[in-house]
Amino acid sequence: MTTMTGSRPQLSPAARIARMHRQGKLTALLLFLPPALVLFTLFVIWPIFNAANLSFFKWSGYGAIDNFVGTQNYQRLANHSVFHQSLWNSVKLILASLFIQIPLALTLALLIYKKTSINTAFRLIFFAPYILAEIASGVIWSFIFDGDFGVSGQIATALGIEPFYILADRQFAFLAIITVVVWKYFGYHMMIFIAALQAVPEDLLEAAEIDGAGRWQKVFYVKLPLIMHAIKLSAFFAIVGALQVFDIIIPLTNGGPSNSTHSIVSYLYTYGLAQLNVGYGAAVGVVLFILCMVTAFSYRRLAMGKGGAL
């Protein structure tokens, strides 16, 4: 409320505190927002527009950017069979992430989410691959799959059969990539699910048990509905991550054999940057950016509801 003293209204203590709070928020906003906007523009907005501009030029990365080629880079992209294969490979990675990686992570989370010492040990073991750098994971598994000196070759020799060169076969090479991707990231999704499961109120589980719910009924009718927000978030991370797989592929197969295991990003590197065709690489980057944005907004509307809330 306000009181009148002379001609000036006096604010109540509560109103003065509220006004000071609003002024403080406005001051903080004016203080911190401009630097954040400058950094966001410099490191996000500007590279996007610069890549879009470069995609209309043929440029090696050296000299002036003056060889305008219009939409030739995009036309080449649309007609390149290796790019088509990289798109299909990215789709397969998405499917593997959604139907192998996330179910595996969810199953393990349901088994070890309770706070016990043995469960903590298992969490550390399962989460350990995620801590490794992607490039290190690719190198390690390239030795494991090596038919001459790797683990697979040694097992084949011990069994008295001819070693099989997994990374030299078009079909099995990509299955190897899927294996490494699932192994590398399932622990990350598992930890998301564990955090969500530990937040489920125990009284709800006890009430369900009193009502006669069994173990699986509590899982399907209590736990899973309550952690659905975490499942949706994890699926979103898996989809976007599958579109950006790169560091695992390069040391593992380098896109081979016969360019059959490229992802979109490894294709960008191989046919753009590695061949000093920065304009073409920029065109691939623009297409990848559009795919990620369309995927993100579509997932937000379809899977997270009209408000996009988790």
Phi, psi and omega per residue, in radians:
M1 nan 2.874 3.111
T2 -2.121 2.666 3.045
T3 -2.144 2.616 -3.098
M4 -1.705 2.153 3.023
T5 -2.145 1.854 -3.017
G6 1.201 -2.187 3.137
S7 -1.824 -0.077 -3.089
R8 -1.820 2.227 3.088
P9 -1.267 2.405 3.099
Q10 -1.767 2.265 3.136
L11 -1.411 2.580 3.043
S12 -1.212 2.814 3.124
P13 -0.972 -0.723 -3.133
A14 -1.125 -0.704 3.139
A15 -1.182 -0.652 3.113
R16 -1.145 -0.707 3.111
I17 -1.105 -0.737 3.130
A18 -1.109 -0.699 3.131
R19 -1.171 -0.723 3.094
M20 -1.092 -0.640 3.124
H21 -1.137 -0.750 3.119
R22 -1.134 -0.717 3.124
Q23 -1.138 -0.649 3.102
G24 -1.136 -0.721 3.107
K25 -1.125 -0.703 3.131
L26 -1.146 -0.703 3.116
T27 -1.103 -0.769 3.119
A28 -1.105 -0.682 3.130
L29 -1.112 -0.800 -3.141
L30 -1.186 -0.452 -3.110
L31 -1.402 -0.720 -3.002
F32 -1.772 -0.393 -3.081
L33 -1.194 -0.821 -3.117
P34 -0.998 -0.823 3.088
P35 -1.053 -0.669 3.125
A36 -1.129 -0.723 3.120
L37 -1.140 -0.675 3.112
V38 -1.096 -0.812 -3.140
L39 -1.141 -0.724 3.136
F40 -1.108 -0.736 3.119
T41 -1.155 -0.708 -3.072
L42 -1.219 -0.702 -3.008
F43 -1.842 -0.123 3.136
V44 -2.167 -1.068 -3.051
I45 -1.147 -0.847 -3.103
W46 -1.088 -0.806 3.093
P47 -1.040 -0.612 3.123
I48 -1.112 -0.863 -3.133
F49 -1.186 -0.605 3.121
N50 -1.160 -0.724 3.098
A51 -1.130 -0.714 3.112
A52 -1.083 -0.679 3.108
N53 -1.186 -0.773 -3.128
L54 -1.117 -0.468 -3.084
S55 -1.154 -0.223 3.113
F56 -1.744 0.194 -3.134
F57 -2.205 2.726 2.937
K58 -1.757 1.971 -3.027
W59 -2.524 2.360 -3.086
S60 -1.570 -0.115 -3.058
G61 1.776 -0.124 3.138
Y62 -2.199 2.560 3.071
G63 1.408 -2.957 -3.078
A64 -1.325 2.610 3.091
I65 -1.662 1.499 -3.037
D66 -2.332 0.023 -3.122
N67 -1.661 1.445 -3.102
F68 -1.306 2.215 -3.115
V69 -2.098 0.123 3.113
G70 1.134 -2.243 -3.083
T71 -1.698 0.300 -3.104
Q72 -1.059 -0.674 3.123
N73 -1.081 -0.706 3.133
Y74 -1.246 -0.608 3.085
Q75 -1.148 -0.743 3.091
R76 -1.084 -0.704 3.138
L77 -1.076 -0.780 -3.103
A78 -1.166 -0.443 -3.078
N79 -1.790 0.027 -3.059
H80 -1.572 2.070 -3.081
S81 -1.126 -0.551 3.131
V82 -1.173 -0.633 3.071
F83 -1.156 -0.690 3.073
H84 -1.040 -0.731 3.121
Q85 -1.138 -0.676 3.132
S86 -1.157 -0.628 3.054
L87 -1.095 -0.805 3.136
W88 -1.119 -0.672 3.089
N89 -1.099 -0.682 3.106
S90 -1.137 -0.670 3.071
V91 -1.088 -0.743 3.125
K92 -1.129 -0.641 3.081
L93 -1.141 -0.685 3.090
I94 -1.094 -0.805 -3.138
L95 -1.101 -0.726 3.113
A96 -1.121 -0.671 3.128
S97 -1.154 -0.708 -3.085
L98 -1.336 -0.646 -2.990
F99 -1.877 -0.099 3.053
I100 -2.118 -0.960 -3.026
Q101 -1.134 -0.899 -3.087
I102 -1.199 -0.784 3.051
P103 -1.029 -0.684 3.091
L104 -1.094 -0.801 -3.141
A105 -1.105 -0.713 -3.129
L106 -1.173 -0.718 3.120
T107 -1.079 -0.819 3.131
L108 -1.138 -0.657 3.121
A109 -1.094 -0.713 3.113
L110 -1.127 -0.507 -3.107
L111 -1.425 -0.545 -2.981
I112 -2.206 0.377 -3.086
Y113 -1.354 -0.369 -3.129
K114 -1.239 2.609 -3.011
K115 -1.471 1.546 3.024
T116 -2.287 2.829 -3.093
S117 -1.144 -0.694 -3.139
I118 -1.182 -0.667 3.094
N119 -1.146 -0.659 3.093
T120 -1.078 -0.706 3.111
A121 -1.103 -0.753 3.119
F122 -1.134 -0.660 3.110
R123 -1.070 -0.761 3.115
L124 -1.075 -0.720 -3.134
I125 -1.133 -0.816 -3.080
F126 -1.267 -0.492 -3.116
F127 -1.475 -0.306 -3.071
A128 -0.963 -0.746 -3.141
P129 -1.021 -0.552 -3.124
Y130 -1.174 -0.491 -3.127
I131 -1.234 -0.534 3.133
L132 -1.106 2.513 3.022
A133 -1.152 2.571 -3.115
E134 -1.028 -0.715 -3.117
I135 -1.119 -0.657 3.110
A136 -1.182 -0.683 3.107
S137 -1.076 -0.755 3.118
G138 -1.094 -0.728 3.136
V139 -1.142 -0.778 -3.133
I140 -1.038 -0.834 -3.100
W141 -1.271 -0.429 3.059
S142 -1.139 -0.608 3.058
F143 -1.260 -0.648 3.130
I144 -1.108 -0.722 -3.091
F145 -1.472 -0.078 -3.111
D146 -1.104 2.222 -3.083
G147 -1.295 -0.331 -3.121
D148 -1.623 -0.913 -3.007
F149 -2.078 -0.057 -3.089
G150 -1.443 3.123 -3.136
V151 -1.092 -0.742 -3.128
S152 -1.099 -0.699 3.103
G153 -1.156 -0.695 3.129
Q154 -1.161 -0.678 3.106
I155 -1.130 -0.763 3.124
A156 -1.078 -0.731 3.120
T157 -1.116 -0.730 3.137
A158 -1.120 -0.559 3.129
L159 -1.481 -0.065 3.112
G160 1.359 0.400 3.122
I161 -2.008 2.846 -3.120
E162 -1.253 2.288 3.137
P163 -1.010 2.468 -3.140
F164 -1.874 2.229 -3.092
Y165 -1.576 1.570 -3.026
I166 -1.051 -0.796 -3.055
L167 -1.316 -0.104 3.099
A168 -1.707 -0.040 -3.133
D169 -1.816 2.321 -3.045
R170 -1.039 -0.737 -3.099
Q171 -1.364 -0.837 -3.070
F172 -1.243 -0.469 3.136
A173 -1.096 -0.738 -3.139
F174 -1.298 -0.544 3.020
L175 -1.085 -0.614 3.075
A176 -1.116 -0.712 3.103
I177 -1.100 -0.766 3.109
I178 -1.048 -0.736 3.118
T179 -1.018 -0.799 -3.112
V180 -1.184 -0.709 3.133
V181 -1.091 -0.798 3.116
V182 -1.086 -0.814 3.140
W183 -1.057 -0.670 -3.053
K184 -1.258 -0.665 -2.922
Y185 -1.951 -0.158 -3.072
F186 -1.143 -0.526 3.124
G187 -1.129 -0.597 3.098
Y188 -1.111 -0.839 3.125
H189 -1.163 -0.622 3.106
M190 -1.029 -0.740 -3.131
M191 -1.172 -0.597 3.051
I192 -1.079 -0.790 -3.128
F193 -1.182 -0.667 3.123
I194 -1.087 -0.768 3.117
A195 -1.065 -0.705 3.130
A196 -1.200 -0.723 -3.133
L197 -1.154 -0.635 3.125
Q198 -1.213 -0.309 3.102
A199 -1.539 -0.108 3.109
V200 -1.207 2.194 -3.113
P201 -1.080 2.310 -3.138
E202 -1.149 -0.534 -3.110
D203 -1.139 -0.518 3.078
L204 -1.182 -0.715 3.108
L205 -1.161 -0.678 3.111
E206 -1.164 -0.687 3.106
A207 -1.126 -0.713 3.105
A208 -1.123 -0.650 3.128
E209 -1.188 -0.670 3.084
I210 -1.105 -0.623 3.120
D211 -1.324 0.000 3.067
G212 1.702 0.191 -3.139
A213 -1.268 2.349 3.075
G214 -1.465 -3.045 -3.087
R215 -1.072 -0.841 -3.092
W216 -1.277 -0.552 3.082
Q217 -1.138 -0.670 3.082
K218 -1.136 -0.619 3.122
V219 -1.150 -0.870 -3.000
F220 -1.423 -0.478 -3.047
Y221 -1.891 -0.187 3.125
V222 -2.132 -1.032 -3.011
K223 -1.192 -0.923 -3.070
L224 -1.085 -0.773 3.089
P225 -1.053 -0.608 -3.095
L226 -1.335 -0.369 3.120
I227 -1.885 0.264 -3.114
M228 -1.053 -0.568 3.104
H229 -1.067 -0.683 3.125
A230 -1.222 -0.648 3.114
I231 -1.118 -0.753 3.124
K232 -1.116 -0.745 3.127
L233 -1.121 -0.748 3.137
S234 -1.117 -0.709 3.112
A235 -1.104 -0.672 3.103
F236 -1.099 -0.800 3.100
F237 -1.057 -0.680 -3.121
A238 -1.149 -0.721 -3.119
I239 -1.145 -0.895 -3.121
V240 -1.128 -0.677 3.110
G241 -1.124 -0.665 3.126
A242 -1.132 -0.554 3.101
L243 -1.237 -0.301 -3.024
Q244 -2.012 0.255 3.133
V245 -1.104 2.257 -3.114
F246 -2.578 -0.984 -2.983
D247 -1.124 -0.417 3.102
I248 -1.354 -0.667 -3.037
I249 -1.226 -0.738 -3.036
I250 -1.034 -0.910 3.126
P251 -1.318 -0.365 -3.066
L252 -1.440 -0.914 -3.109
T253 -2.259 -0.286 -3.048
N254 0.966 0.554 3.124
G255 1.519 -0.173 -3.108
G256 -1.552 -3.109 -0.069
P257 -1.345 2.528 3.103
S258 0.980 0.716 3.087
N259 0.997 0.566 -3.045
S260 -1.649 -0.143 -3.053
T261 -2.130 0.366 3.109
H262 -1.219 2.474 2.820
S263 -1.634 3.092 3.142
I264 -1.096 -0.695 -3.087
V265 -1.259 -0.720 3.105
S266 -1.181 -0.559 3.034
Y267 -1.110 -0.771 3.107
L268 -1.000 -0.795 -3.120
Y269 -1.151 -0.802 -3.035
T270 -1.206 -0.811 -3.043
Y271 -1.666 -0.161 3.101
G272 -1.867 -1.344 -3.030
L273 -1.192 -0.793 -3.074
A274 -1.135 -0.500 3.132
Q275 -1.717 0.248 3.133
L276 0.939 0.687 3.061
N277 -2.045 1.287 -3.010
V278 -1.135 -0.624 3.128
G279 -1.079 -0.752 3.120
Y280 -1.175 -0.716 3.081
G281 -1.073 -0.655 3.097
A282 -1.120 -0.658 3.092
A283 -1.097 -0.729 3.081
V284 -1.103 -0.720 3.118
G285 -1.094 -0.672 3.101
V286 -1.119 -0.763 3.110
V287 -1.087 -0.738 3.117
L288 -1.107 -0.732 3.112
F289 -1.066 -0.764 3.126
I290 -1.109 -0.740 3.115
L291 -1.057 -0.770 -3.141
C292 -1.135 -0.724 -3.131
M293 -1.182 -0.771 3.111
V294 -1.089 -0.748 3.113
T295 -1.073 -0.776 -3.098
A296 -1.121 -0.830 -3.105
F297 -1.235 -0.643 3.099
S298 -1.142 -0.761 3.127
Y299 -1.122 -0.672 3.134
R300 -1.066 -0.716 -3.123
R301 -1.354 -0.754 -3.013
L302 -1.401 -0.728 -3.015
A303 -1.716 -0.438 -3.052
M304 -1.897 0.154 3.072
G305 1.541 3.066 -3.070
K306 -1.125 -0.607 -3.129
G307 -1.446 -0.172 -3.114
G308 1.280 0.223 -3.084
A309 -1.428 2.594 3.062
L310 -1.421 nan nan
